Amino acid sequence: MNQRGKITHLHNFHRQHAKMTLFAGFEMPLWYKGIIPEHLAVRNNVGIFDITHMGRALITGPEAEKFLNYVSTNDVSSLTPLSAQYSTLCNEKGGIIDDFVVSRLEEEKFLMVYNASNREKDFKWLTKHAEGFNVKVEDVSDNIAMFAVQGPKAQEALQKISTEDLSQIGRFKCGWTKLAETQTFVSRTGYTGEDGFEVFVWDTPVTSPEKARKVWNAILEAGKEFQIEPCGLGARDTLRLEAGMCLYGNDIDENTTPLEARISFVVKFNKESFIGKEALLRQKEEGLKRRRVGIKMIEKGIPRQRHEVYKNGEKIGEITSGTFAPFLKIGIGMAYVKKEYDKEGEEVKVKIRDKLLKAEIVKLPFYQRRSRDTVILYGKKYPIEEARKLIPTLKT
């Protein structure tokens, strides 16, 4: 493809090995070997994604915590140094400006990671509301490379080139280590429903990409014995959908609240004040009119965005994300439906190519791995051995 967008440190690698696409203004890999083999590599072994296109901001200063507690819905004061949390930025009406992960690096220093499509919007929102706080908000997106190493073998692969014991970093915890003799920040977070890490290579602008390339290549080399695969945006999307995770612009936006999106765990009403609190309290008291649900096809079909959902001939909602799940081998989707129909086991119909096909509402996530020995399937926990009987593609 002709260069039309921004590039990351690994642009040459992607151009040589991947089918490229334009996403959020960036030239990014859509797939390398293919979406399905990359998806299954992450589910059963390990995959690595270039996610440098995402936005990153450093928030520092004596009132950094107070500021973040005001602009975000979650309780930032609960974070100890080297821990992270998922949260949302909301507008005054409770609509989601973006979802993000924030890590507390030090007492007065935080790293916020948000969606690539919202880089400019989020930074403007943060700087606008930082006025009046003793805080500094700095856009560091172009000075930090960012990779996601995901899958049951992620820790073993990274440990081969890490100076620190990565097993000491728990879920939603973070730390500093050297990978391939390069100082990096690692966070045990991800967007795939698997164990894994997000790796930040600091002080490496796109114009001087050597450190980022060194770490990427070292991870690929270390992961060879675990059948590591470089993965593109295609597999990233199918993995997050199987894991029941929202994609901004599809499943959440400024016309959607965290309560409707079924991520109310990120809203801490016991905080003194935050943007959107009054609107969200009002919605909670009045009751929801719609809610995000998981939909699993009963009849053969693949639900896609904007496909309509019906019950007894009445349109009750619309698909926001849908796919054929490579791991579960079935059509799945997420939709917002009228609140009275958001019950597990409710049979509905999805309109696909002018046909109304049977489906059922299921608990989210469709699939997530919670530990070496436990997975969640349609919202229920299963021991790994039992899950293997239900999912033929589950190998580890």
Secondary structure, DSSP 8 states (H G I E B T S, - for coil): ----SB--TTHHHHHHHSEEEEETTEEEEEESS-HHHHHHHHHHS-EEEE-TTSEEEEEESTTHHHHHHHHBSS-GGG--TTEEEEEEEE-TTS-EEEEEEEEEEETTEEEEEE-GGGHHHHHHHHHHHHTTSS-EEEE-GGG-EEEEEESTTHHHHHHTTBSS-GGGS-TTBEEEEEETTEEEEEES--SSSS-EEEEEE-S--TTS-HHHHHHHHHHHHHTGGGT-EEE-HHHHHHHHHHTT---BTTTB-TT--TTTTT-GGG--TTSS--TTHHHHHHHHHH--SEEEEEEEESSS----TT-EEEETTEEEEEEEEEEEETTTTEEEEEEEEEGGG--TT-EEEEEETTEEEEEEEE-S-SEEE-SSSEEEETTEEEEHHHHHHH-TT---
